[in-house]
Amino acid sequence: MKRRRTSALSVSAALAVTAAALLTGCSTDAHPGAAAVVGGEKITVSTVQSQVETVRDAQRAQPEGDQLVSATPGLTRDTVEFLVYAQVLEHAARDAGVEVTRRDVQAARAQTEQSIGGADALEQAALMPQGGTPMAGDEQIDRMLRIQLLFQGLAQALGAAPDASGVQQVAATLAETADEVGVEINPRYGTWDAEAVVLADAPAPWLNAGGEEAQTQPVTLDG
């Protein structure tokens, strides 16, 4: 990885990245099948559904499956938020000349597994993160680690201090990047709250009444 040497990662740090996102966005014109659009690139509803289903299947397979599911009721919205954040971070890191290779991700995973007691421990921890989006399966966990490495690399490239002010500096860069590339959210999943800097709940009553399953139904961005 350029500009940043891979260091040991804690699971809590890797999973909490999404909480640092400062993104702007709005509902958009017609983009059939899109949950969101970042820089003109779709994040499809089917992609969101697939990731949510993978996590739910893995959670339910655990002895405490019911508790894991009930503890993550906003998984669909959280997944949309994570995928948008990941896209914005990819843009910001690329603009800053930061690169994360497959080998970097593999090294980070090995270090993380060693630090928490093995691959099974990492997989279980990823299903019940504190302050982050649940992940399941090698592909999702590797992407989570990639995002953490990109965040670290971007912070290094910006000369950000290793404290709260540094996080704010990176967040400001991400907000600027999101504004430049454009972030559009399907109103079924909410809107970007500029003040609270989170994906706000959609006001539509059928969404709240229908719960998570209603959110995963195919929809289109039709303004």
Steps between C-alpha positions, in 0.01 A plus 500: 500500500645834400547777756396280790663192648248238604470471875308263724132579502253456779160369397326786676702756306445327170127474553451853629618674185152571372418706806757756387335567165405857421305473179261727317234398256142519388231306323547485126345468160417162349764230553308171472614231740731728698515526878749784457719662239852622578691686234257375238560139604206296625484308823220268402212383714599142420851564637352631825258207521774247441725645769215521750391143432856373540529668839159385617569140400831508688341662806216248515751214478652611832371361833393853595358567154174656615684746722739596220213569262303700754811699593546617140151608389625768261725269302365602159549872555837437666607295199402773256688752715812282511501437125462871425773587749729239347452645153570855618811385687626318190467827304671707771786252541558479128510880474761504777715236331427233761493140386410184688594170340355155544816402683448790745151375577620143548772618739251710695265206528773269625604757760141554611428130528815450705410785733150375581546123501463371148280509191188375679531772763527764230194369318296497820617848599409634156140389551455712812706817463473790739430820308547344157320298234488120543700305244503133404711287270849550366405756236321733741761470774781564254322807371456625853874464555575667168289799604687524828833497317383763253386718790840464666679570174289808431567631850872452443486673162317796653744523789210455740581478870428165672221647711147638472616800301659267248177304463317828442755598237449176310124528541506850353692367201244224454216752518672711234556194282137395536391847395733496199408155368135519599314270737137413428291280728183314413238666725385156612824474700503852637692819427839638602445726798749784457486598867502155660724359222316168495259319273171624642191283512271531202174671597279265299261324744506171309876480553483532877193280525643229276831468680820374345328268254315792344829678445644216299223494241614605151449871448618762256637848538221693341521833682 
